[in-house]
């Protein structure tokens, strides 16, 4: 029985990973430059502040606001499913990890303290870039920027990008190959902003630790950014909403929404206080006694993906699609 349950979890995990990869490829094709364009909005703000100029609603800034608003509503779905840089990292790591599994080469594991320390690097990078824009020296610093080089590849134009930027990109790619979500977790300045954003509670993966089996930890082991699925905590801002923790949990204890069905009152009426007391004890969250929303169900993921794609389309950040304004003759902002 346990073996059947484990096999079912494995099949579900593989199915959800396949759907996620398909969505990532779709966004990589249709909206590959959103990461760079949205962060251009951040750089624009600090550049304007540095020269005491008014901040206008440029396309970069509007896109940034749109992505941040989506993050508040649905968590870091963009990072987990739509960021071209994240997709590149997932593919590179996945290929290397498959090849590594055929050899005795072990995975690169970092101690928790080192992970926490390295996770702060992206905030230093964010502050450094914002300062460079504010003081008007970004044009010099950008010559070493890996995402400038990546954006050049995506756009198909390498003109004006210095060799140093491609060298830096190469080093980042090595990190992506050796460690899952290396850039996202340790270096991404836009990810630093996302990690500070408030997220609606219904969009945070959470668990009830008291229900977890002793010495399990499967959720943290499979998490690409090495965190426990404890919504509302400081480190939970690192969650990229991939949902892999929910897929591997052996007791279904990780959900976006878990609402207990009203059984306590009924039991109290039938069996008295003793039955009510028993029903109030922590219990395994199952479909029999809880309304569950894991957040990894394919319909839920597809709805989020389509909403995000529609947002990018409205904001003019998609390729190969007719512009929203060309179709409807107006912009909704």
DRENDO-1510 file (C-alpha; in Angstrom, 1 decimal, always signed):
<recs>
REC; n; res; u; v; w
REC; 1; UNK; +0.0; +0.0; +0.0 .
REC; 2; UNK; +2.8; +2.4; +1.0 .
REC; 3; UNK; +4.6; +1.5; -2.2 .
REC; 4; UNK; +1.6; +2.3; -4.3 .
REC; 5; UNK; +1.3; +5.7; -2.6 .
REC; 6; UNK; +4.9; +6.4; -3.2 .
REC; 7; UNK; +4.6; +5.4; -6.8 .
REC; 8; UNK; +1.6; +7.7; -7.2 .
REC; 9; UNK; +3.4; +10.6; -5.6 .
REC; 10; UNK; +6.4; +10.0; -8.0 .
REC; 11; UNK; +4.1; +9.9; -11.1 .
REC; 12; UNK; +2.3; +13.1; -9.9 .
REC; 13; UNK; +5.6; +14.8; -9.3 .
REC; 14; UNK; +6.9; +13.9; -12.8 .
REC; 15; UNK; +3.6; +15.0; -14.4 .
REC; 16; UNK; +3.7; +18.4; -12.6 .
REC; 17; UNK; +7.4; +18.9; -13.5 .
REC; 18; UNK; +6.5; +18.2; -17.2 .
REC; 19; UNK; +3.7; +20.7; -17.2 .
REC; 20; UNK; +5.9; +23.3; -15.5 .
REC; 21; UNK; +8.7; +22.7; -18.1 .
REC; 22; UNK; +6.1; +23.1; -20.9 .
REC; 23; UNK; +4.9; +26.4; -19.3 .
REC; 24; UNK; +8.5; +27.6; -18.9 .
REC; 25; UNK; +9.3; +26.9; -22.6 .
REC; 26; UNK; +6.1; +28.8; -23.6 .
REC; 27; UNK; +7.2; +31.9; -21.6 .
REC; 28; UNK; +10.8; +31.5; -22.9 .
REC; 29; UNK; +9.5; +31.7; -26.4 .
REC; 30; UNK; +6.7; +34.3; -26.0 .
REC; 31; UNK; +8.1; +36.5; -23.3 .
REC; 32; UNK; +11.9; +36.0; -22.9 .
REC; 33; UNK; +12.8; +39.6; -22.1 .
REC; 34; UNK; +10.5; +40.3; -19.2 .
REC; 35; UNK; +13.2; +39.8; -16.6 .
REC; 36; UNK; +15.5; +42.3; -18.1 .
REC; 37; UNK; +12.7; +44.8; -19.0 .
REC; 38; UNK; +11.2; +44.7; -15.5 .
REC; 39; UNK; +14.6; +45.3; -13.9 .
REC; 40; UNK; +15.1; +48.1; -16.3 .
REC; 41; UNK; +12.2; +49.7; -14.5 .
REC; 42; UNK; +14.1; +49.5; -11.2 .
REC; 43; UNK; +17.2; +51.1; -12.8 .
REC; 44; UNK; +15.0; +53.8; -14.4 .
REC; 45; UNK; +13.6; +54.8; -11.0 .
REC; 46; UNK; +17.0; +55.3; -9.4 .
REC; 47; UNK; +18.5; +57.0; -12.5 .
REC; 48; UNK; +15.7; +59.5; -12.4 .
REC; 49; UNK; +16.1; +60.0; -8.7 .
REC; 50; UNK; +19.8; +60.6; -9.2 .
REC; 51; UNK; +19.3; +63.5; -11.6 .
REC; 52; UNK; +16.2; +64.8; -9.7 .
REC; 53; UNK; +14.0; +64.2; -12.8 .
REC; 54; UNK; +10.3; +63.2; -12.7 .
REC; 55; UNK; +9.5; +59.5; -12.8 .
REC; 56; UNK; +7.1; +58.8; -15.7 .
REC; 57; UNK; +5.1; +55.7; -16.5 .
REC; 58; UNK; +7.5; +54.2; -19.1 .
REC; 59; UNK; +6.9; +50.7; -20.5 .
REC; 60; UNK; +9.6; +49.4; -18.2 .
REC; 61; UNK; +8.1; +50.8; -15.1 .
REC; 62; UNK; +4.6; +49.7; -16.0 .
REC; 63; UNK; +5.9; +46.2; -16.6 .
REC; 64; UNK; +7.7; +46.2; -13.2 .
REC; 65; UNK; +4.6; +47.3; -11.4 .
REC; 66; UNK; +2.5; +44.6; -13.2 .
REC; 67; UNK; +4.9; +41.8; -12.2 .
REC; 68; UNK; +5.1; +43.0; -8.6 .
REC; 69; UNK; +1.3; +43.2; -8.4 .
REC; 70; UNK; +1.1; +39.7; -9.8 .
REC; 71; UNK; +3.6; +38.5; -7.2 .
REC; 72; UNK; +1.6; +39.9; -4.4 .
REC; 73; UNK; -1.5; +38.1; -5.6 .
REC; 74; UNK; +0.1; +34.7; -6.6 .
REC; 75; UNK; +3.6; +34.6; -5.0 .
REC; 76; UNK; +6.8; +34.3; -7.0 .
REC; 77; UNK; +5.0; +32.3; -9.9 .
REC; 78; UNK; +7.0; +34.4; -12.3 .
REC; 79; UNK; +10.3; +33.2; -10.9 .
REC; 80; UNK; +9.2; +29.5; -10.9 .
REC; 81; UNK; +7.4; +29.4; -14.2 .
REC; 82; UNK; +8.1; +32.4; -16.5 .
REC; 83; UNK; +11.5; +33.9; -15.9 .
REC; 84; UNK; +13.8; +33.1; -18.9 .
REC; 85; UNK; +16.9; +33.2; -16.8 .
REC; 86; UNK; +15.3; +30.7; -14.3 .
REC; 87; UNK; +14.3; +28.5; -17.2 .
REC; 88; UNK; +17.8; +28.5; -18.5 .
REC; 89; UNK; +19.2; +27.5; -15.1 .
REC; 90; UNK; +16.6; +24.7; -14.7 .
REC; 91; UNK; +17.5; +23.2; -18.1 .
REC; 92; UNK; +21.2; +23.4; -17.6 .
REC; 93; UNK; +21.0; +21.9; -14.1 .
REC; 94; UNK; +18.5; +19.2; -15.2 .
REC; 95; UNK; +20.8; +18.1; -18.0 .
REC; 96; UNK; +23.9; +18.0; -15.8 .
REC; 97; UNK; +22.0; +16.3; -13.0 .
REC; 98; UNK; +20.9; +13.6; -15.3 .
REC; 99; UNK; +24.4; +13.0; -16.6 .
REC; 100; UNK; +25.7; +13.2; -13.0 .
REC; 101; UNK; +23.3; +10.5; -12.0 .
REC; 102; UNK; +25.0; +8.1; -14.4 .
REC; 103; UNK; +28.4; +8.7; -12.7 .
REC; 104; UNK; +29.7; +8.6; -9.1 .
REC; 105; UNK; +30.0; +12.4; -9.0 .
REC; 106; UNK; +28.0; +13.7; -6.0 .
REC; 107; UNK; +25.7; +16.7; -6.0 .
REC; 108; UNK; +27.1; +20.0; -4.8 .
REC; 109; UNK; +25.7; +20.5; -1.3 .
REC; 110; UNK; +26.1; +23.7; +0.7 .
REC; 111; UNK; +25.7; +23.9; +4.5 .
REC; 112; UNK; +22.6; +25.8; +5.7 .
REC; 113; UNK; +24.7; +28.6; +7.1 .
REC; 114; UNK; +26.5; +29.1; +3.8 .
REC; 115; UNK; +23.2; +29.1; +1.9 .
REC; 116; UNK; +21.8; +31.8; +4.2 .
REC; 117; UNK; +25.0; +33.9; +3.8 .
REC; 118; UNK; +25.1; +33.5; +0.1 .
REC; 119; UNK; +21.4; +34.4; -0.1 .
REC; 120; UNK; +22.3; +37.9; +1.1 .
REC; 121; UNK; +24.6; +38.5; -1.9 .
REC; 122; UNK; +21.7; +39.3; -4.2 .
REC; 123; UNK; +20.6; +42.2; -1.9 .
REC; 124; UNK; +24.2; +43.6; -2.0 .
REC; 125; UNK; +24.0; +43.3; -5.8 .
REC; 126; UNK; +20.6; +45.1; -5.9 .
REC; 127; UNK; +21.9; +47.9; -3.6 .
REC; 128; UNK; +25.1; +48.2; -5.7 .
REC; 129; UNK; +23.1; +48.5; -9.0 .
REC; 130; UNK; +20.7; +51.0; -7.6 .
REC; 131; UNK; +23.6; +53.1; -6.3 .
REC; 132; UNK; +25.4; +52.9; -9.6 .
REC; 133; UNK; +22.2; +54.2; -11.4 .
REC; 134; UNK; +21.7; +56.9; -8.8 .
REC; 135; UNK; +25.2; +58.2; -9.2 .
REC; 136; UNK; +25.2; +57.9; -12.9 .
REC; 137; UNK; +27.9; +55.3; -13.3 .
REC; 138; UNK; +25.8; +52.3; -14.4 .
REC; 139; UNK; +26.9; +52.6; -18.0 .
REC; 140; UNK; +30.4; +51.7; -16.8 .
REC; 141; UNK; +29.4; +48.9; -14.4 .
REC; 142; UNK; +26.9; +47.3; -16.9 .
REC; 143; UNK; +29.9; +46.2; -19.0 .
REC; 144; UNK; +30.3; +43.3; -16.5 .
REC; 145; UNK; +26.6; +42.5; -16.2 .
REC; 146; UNK; +25.6; +38.9; -17.0 .
REC; 147; UNK; +21.9; +39.7; -17.6 .
REC; 148; UNK; +23.0; +42.4; -20.1 .
REC; 149; UNK; +24.8; +39.7; -22.0 .
REC; 150; UNK; +21.8; +37.4; -21.6 .
REC; 151; UNK; +19.5; +40.1; -22.9 .
REC; 152; UNK; +21.8; +40.6; -25.9 .
REC; 153; UNK; +21.6; +36.9; -26.7 .
REC; 154; UNK; +17.8; +36.9; -26.4 .
REC; 155; UNK; +17.5; +40.0; -28.6 .
REC; 156; UNK; +19.9; +38.6; -31.2 .
REC; 157; UNK; +22.1; +41.7; -31.1 .
REC; 158; UNK; +25.5; +41.5; -29.4 .
REC; 159; UNK; +26.5; +45.0; -30.4 .
REC; 160; UNK; +27.9; +47.2; -27.6 .
REC; 161; UNK; +28.2; +44.4; -25.1 .
REC; 162; UNK; +31.6; +44.0; -23.7 .
REC; 163; UNK; +33.5; +40.6; -23.5 .
REC; 164; UNK; +33.6; +41.0; -19.7 .
REC; 165; UNK; +29.8; +40.6; -19.6 .
REC; 166; UNK; +29.9; +37.3; -21.5 .
REC; 167; UNK; +32.7; +36.1; -19.2 .
REC; 168; UNK; +30.6; +36.9; -16.2 .
REC; 169; UNK; +27.6; +35.2; -17.8 .
REC; 170; UNK; +29.8; +32.1; -18.4 .
REC; 171; UNK; +30.7; +32.0; -14.7 .
REC; 172; UNK; +27.1; +32.3; -13.7 .
REC; 173; UNK; +26.2; +29.5; -16.1 .
REC; 174; UNK; +28.8; +27.2; -14.5 .
REC; 175; UNK; +27.1; +28.0; -11.1 .
REC; 176; UNK; +23.7; +27.1; -12.7 .
REC; 177; UNK; +25.1; +23.8; -13.9 .
REC; 178; UNK; +26.5; +22.8; -10.6 .
REC; 179; UNK; +23.7; +24.0; -8.3 .
REC; 180; UNK; +20.0; +24.3; -8.8 .
REC; 181; UNK; +18.7; +27.8; -9.0 .
REC; 182; UNK; +22.1; +29.2; -8.3 .
REC; 183; UNK; +21.5; +32.6; -9.9 .
REC; 184; UNK; +18.0; +33.0; -8.6 .
REC; 185; UNK; +18.9; +32.2; -5.0 .
REC; 186; UNK; +22.2; +34.0; -4.7 .
REC; 187; UNK; +22.6; +36.6; -7.4 .
REC; 188; UNK; +19.3; +37.8; -8.8 .
REC; 189; UNK; +18.6; +41.5; -7.9 .
REC; 190; UNK; +15.0; +41.2; -9.1 .
REC; 191; UNK; +14.6; +38.1; -7.0 .
REC; 192; UNK; +15.8; +40.2; -4.0 .
REC; 193; UNK; +12.9; +42.6; -4.6 .
REC; 194; UNK; +10.4; +39.7; -5.0 .
REC; 195; UNK; +11.6; +38.2; -1.7 .
REC; 196; UNK; +10.6; +41.3; +0.1 .
REC; 197; UNK; +7.2; +41.6; -1.4 .
REC; 198; UNK; +4.1; +40.8; +0.7 .
REC; 199; UNK; +2.3; +37.8; -0.6 .
REC; 200; UNK; -1.4; +37.0; +0.1 .
REC; 201; UNK; -1.7; +34.1; +2.5 .
REC; 202; UNK; -3.7; +32.1; +0.1 .
REC; 203; UNK; -0.8; +32.0; -2.3 .
REC; 204; UNK; +1.9; +30.8; +0.2 .
REC; 205; UNK; +2.8; +27.1; +0.5 .
REC; 206; UNK; +2.3; +26.2; +4.2 .
REC; 207; UNK; +2.4; +23.1; +6.4 .
REC; 208; UNK; +1.5; +22.2; +9.9 .
REC; 209; UNK; +4.9; +21.1; +11.4 .
REC; 210; UNK; +3.3; +19.2; +14.3 .
REC; 211; UNK; +1.8; +16.8; +11.7 .
REC; 212; UNK; +5.1; +16.1; +9.9 .
REC; 213; UNK; +6.6; +12.6; +10.4 .
REC; 214; UNK; +9.8; +12.5; +12.4 .
REC; 215; UNK; +13.0; +12.9; +10.4 .
REC; 216; UNK; +11.1; +13.4; +7.1 .
REC; 217; UNK; +12.3; +16.7; +5.6 .
REC; 218; UNK; +11.4; +15.6; +2.0 .
REC; 219; UNK; +9.9; +19.0; +1.3 .
REC; 220; UNK; +13.2; +20.9; +2.1 .
REC; 221; UNK; +15.3; +18.3; +0.4 .
REC; 222; UNK; +13.4; +18.7; -2.9 .
REC; 223; UNK; +13.1; +22.5; -2.6 .
REC; 224; UNK; +15.3; +24.2; -5.2 .
REC; 225; UNK; +16.0; +27.1; -2.9 .
REC; 226; UNK; +16.5; +25.1; +0.3 .
REC; 227; UNK; +13.6; +26.4; +2.5 .
REC; 228; UNK; +10.9; +24.9; +4.6 .
REC; 229; UNK; +7.4; +25.5; +3.3 .
REC; 230; UNK; +6.4; +27.7; +6.2 .
REC; 231; UNK; +4.3; +30.6; +4.9 .
REC; 232; UNK; +4.6; +33.9; +6.7 .
REC; 233; UNK; +8.2; +33.4; +7.7 .
REC; 234; UNK; +11.0; +35.8; +6.7 .
REC; 235; UNK; +12.9; +33.2; +4.6 .
REC; 236; UNK; +9.6; +32.1; +2.8 .
REC; 237; UNK; +10.1; +35.1; +0.5 .
REC; 238; UNK; +12.7; +32.9; -1.2 .
REC; 239; UNK; +9.9; +30.5; -2.3 .
REC; 240; UNK; +9.5; +30.4; -6.1 .
REC; 241; UNK; +6.1; +28.7; -6.1 .
REC; 242; UNK; +7.2; +25.6; -8.0 .
REC; 243; UNK; +5.1; +23.4; -5.6 .
REC; 244; UNK; +7.6; +20.5; -5.6 .
REC; 245; UNK; +7.3; +20.4; -1.8 .
REC; 246; UNK; +3.6; +19.7; -2.0 .
REC; 247; UNK; +4.2; +16.9; -4.6 .
REC; 248; UNK; +6.6; +15.0; -2.5 .
REC; 249; UNK; +4.9; +15.3; +0.9 .
REC; 250; UNK; +3.9; +11.8; +2.0 .
REC; 251; UNK; +0.9; +12.9; +4.0 .
REC; 252; UNK; -0.4; +15.8; +2.0 .
REC; 253; UNK; +0.6; +18.3; +4.7 .
REC; 254; UNK; +1.7; +21.1; +2.3 .
REC; 255; UNK; -1.0; +23.3; +0.7 .
REC; 256; UNK; -1.8; +26.8; -0.5 .
REC; 257; UNK; -5.2; +26.5; +1.3 .
REC; 258; UNK; -6.2; +23.9; +3.8 .
REC; 259; UNK; -9.6; +24.5; +5.5 .
REC; 260; UNK; -10.9; +21.9; +7.9 .
REC; 261; UNK; -14.4; +20.7; +7.2 .
REC; 262; UNK; -16.8; +21.4; +10.0 .
REC; 263; UNK; -16.8; +18.0; +11.8 .
REC; 264; UNK; -16.2; +19.1; +15.4 .
REC; 265; UNK; -19.7; +20.4; +16.0 .
REC; 266; UNK; -21.3; +17.3; +14.5 .
REC; 267; UNK; -19.2; +15.0; +16.6 .
REC; 268; UNK; -19.9; +17.0; +19.7 .
REC; 269; UNK; -23.6; +16.6; +19.1 .
REC; 270; UNK; -23.3; +12.8; +18.6 .
REC; 271; UNK; -20.6; +11.7; +20.9 .
REC; 272; UNK; -20.4; +14.5; +23.5 .
REC; 273; UNK; -17.3; +16.4; +24.7 .
REC; 274; UNK; -15.0; +13.4; +24.4 .
REC; 275; UNK; -15.6; +13.1; +20.7 .
REC; 276; UNK; -15.2; +16.8; +20.2 .
REC; 277; UNK; -11.9; +16.8; +22.1 .
REC; 278; UNK; -10.6; +14.0; +19.9 .
REC; 279; UNK; -11.6; +15.8; +16.8 .
REC; 280; UNK; -9.8; +19.0; +17.9 .
REC; 281; UNK; -6.4; +17.2; +18.0 .
REC; 282; UNK; -4.1; +17.7; +15.0 .
REC; 283; UNK; -5.0; +15.3; +12.3 .
REC; 284; UNK; -3.6; +14.4; +8.9 .
REC; 285; UNK; -4.9; +16.7; +6.2 .
REC; 286; UNK; -6.8; +14.5; +3.8 .
REC; 287; UNK; -9.6; +15.1; +1.3 .
REC; 288; UNK; -11.9; +13.4; +3.7 .
REC; 289; UNK; -11.7; +16.0; +6.4 .
REC; 290; UNK; -10.1; +19.0; +4.7 .
REC; 291; UNK; -10.8; +21.2; +1.7 .
REC; 292; UNK; -7.4; +21.2; +0.1 .
REC; 293; UNK; -5.7; +23.4; -2.6 .
REC; 294; UNK; -2.2; +22.1; -3.2 .
REC; 295; UNK; -1.4; +24.8; -5.8 .
REC; 296; UNK; +0.3; +22.2; -8.0 .
REC; 297; UNK; -3.0; +21.0; -9.6 .
REC; 298; UNK; -2.7; +21.4; -13.3 .
REC; 299; UNK; -5.8; +23.5; -13.7 .
REC; 300; UNK; -4.6; +26.0; -11.0 .
REC; 301; UNK; -1.2; +26.3; -12.6 .
REC; 302; UNK; -2.6; +26.8; -16.1 .
REC; 303; UNK; -4.9; +29.5; -14.9 .
REC; 304; UNK; -2.0; +31.4; -13.3 .
REC; 305; UNK; +0.1; +30.9; -16.4 .
REC; 306; UNK; -2.6; +32.2; -18.7 .
REC; 307; UNK; -3.3; +35.2; -16.4 .
REC; 308; UNK; +0.4; +36.1; -16.4 .
REC; 309; UNK; +0.7; +35.7; -20.1 .
REC; 310; UNK; -2.4; +37.9; -20.6 .
REC; 311; UNK; -0.7; +40.5; -18.3 .
REC; 312; UNK; +2.4; +40.4; -20.4 .
REC; 313; UNK; +0.3; +40.7; -23.6 .
REC; 314; UNK; -1.5; +43.7; -22.3 .
REC; 315; UNK; +1.7; +45.3; -21.2 .
REC; 316; UNK; +3.3; +44.7; -24.6 .
REC; 317; UNK; +6.0; +42.3; -23.4 .
REC; 318; UNK; +5.2; +39.3; -25.6 .
REC; 319; UNK; +6.6; +38.1; -28.9 .
REC; 320; UNK; +4.8; +36.6; -31.9 .
REC; 321; UNK; +1.4; +37.8; -30.6 .
REC; 322; UNK; -0.5; +40.7; -32.0 .
REC; 323; UNK; -0.3; +43.7; -29.7 .
REC; 324; UNK; -3.2; +44.2; -27.4 .
REC; 325; UNK; -3.7; +47.8; -28.7 .
REC; 326; UNK; -3.7; +46.6; -32.3 .
REC; 327; UNK; -6.5; +44.1; -31.5 .
REC; 328; UNK; -8.7; +46.3; -29.3 .
REC; 329; UNK; -7.6; +49.8; -30.3 .
REC; 330; UNK; -6.8; +51.0; -26.7 .
REC; 331; UNK; -4.6; +50.2; -23.7 .
REC; 332; UNK; -6.3; +49.6; -20.3 .
REC; 333; UNK; -3.8; +51.9; -18.4 .
</recs>
